[in-house]
Amino acid sequence: KMSKTETPNFFYANETDCREVQIPNEIFFTIAMVSLGENLLVVVAVIRNKNLHSPMYCFICSLALFNTISSLSKTWENIMLVFTNTGHLNSRGDSVLKVDDVMDSLLCMSFIGSIFSFLAIAVDRYVTIFHALRYHNIMTMKRAKAILSAIWAFCGCTGVVMVVFFHNVAIMMCFIILFVFALVLILFLYVHMFLLARHHARKIASLPGSTKHHNLRGALTLTILFGVFIACWSPFFLHLLIIMVCPQNPYCECYRSLFQIHVILLMSHAVIDPAIYAFRSAELRSTFRKMFLYTWAQCVCV
C-alpha cells in the first residue's frame, strides 16, 4: 500500500542487486509535521481573510486541505509504526489493519485531490487571463463550490476504490491514465496562457482597472507550482509505470528500490506549496503577518 513506510511487495517484488533505500521514520514524521503546520496556516488564513474569499483561493484552500489530510495520515501511520516497533501494537491485528486501510484511503484521496485541485487552479488562471472582463460572471463562488464538491466526492470514492482493489492492474492503469490526462491538460492550459498572455494583455491594457500585471504574476506563480508538482510527483508515477511495463527487468527493479525516496518527494511537495503561496501572494503574506502578530500579542498578554 502507498502509505506504508516499508516498500510493499507489490511495488518491490523481484530479486535485484540494488538494495532498497531505507528512509528513517523520523524523516517521514518531521516532513509530515512541517507540512501539517504550513497547510493549516494556509487554510486558516483563507478562512479568516474575507479578501481571500475568491474562487482561486478556494481552490488553493482545497489543495492545502488535501495536503493536510496527507500529512495527518502519514503522521498517524508513523505513530502506529512506533507503537508496533515497541511491541504495543500487533501489525497483523484486525483493528490495526482496518485503521491502516483508512489511512491508505485518505492518502490516495489526498494524492488525487491534489492533482484535481491543481487542474482547477489552472482553469481558474486560464479564465482570468483570457476572459478577464467576464471572469466574475464565469467563475462565480457558486460554481467554484460546485466544482470543489465534485472534486471531493470523486476523490473520496476513488480513494476507497483504489485501496479495496489496489492489486488490480486495471485500477493501477486508471490511476496512471488519470494522472497523465490531468498533466497534459494542465500543461496545455499553461502553454496556451504563455503563448497568448501578452497579446491578450495588450487588449485590456488601456481599460480602467487593467489587471495585466496581476494576471501575468498569477500565471507565473501557478507555473512555479506546476514545475514543483512535476518534479515531486513524476518519480512516483514513473515508478507505477515501470510496474506495468517491465516488472521483471533488473534495471527497473533498481529504480523501484528508490520507492521511499519517491514518497519523500510526494510529502515534500506539500511542504513547498505553502512556502510558494507566502512568497508570491502579498495578501497571504499580510494575513500570515497579522496572524503571527495577533498570536504574539495574546502570548505576551498572558
Secondary structure as UniProt FT lines:
FT   TURN            2..3
FT   TURN            9..11
FT   HELIX           25..48
FT   HELIX           50..52
FT   HELIX           55..85
FT   TURN            86..87
FT   TURN            91..92
FT   HELIX           94..130
FT   HELIX           132..134
FT   HELIX           135..138
FT   HELIX           141..164
FT   TURN            165..167
FT   HELIX           169..205
FT   TURN            208..209
FT   HELIX           212..245
FT   TURN            247..248
FT   HELIX           250..256
FT   TURN            257..258
FT   HELIX           259..280
FT   HELIX           282..301
//
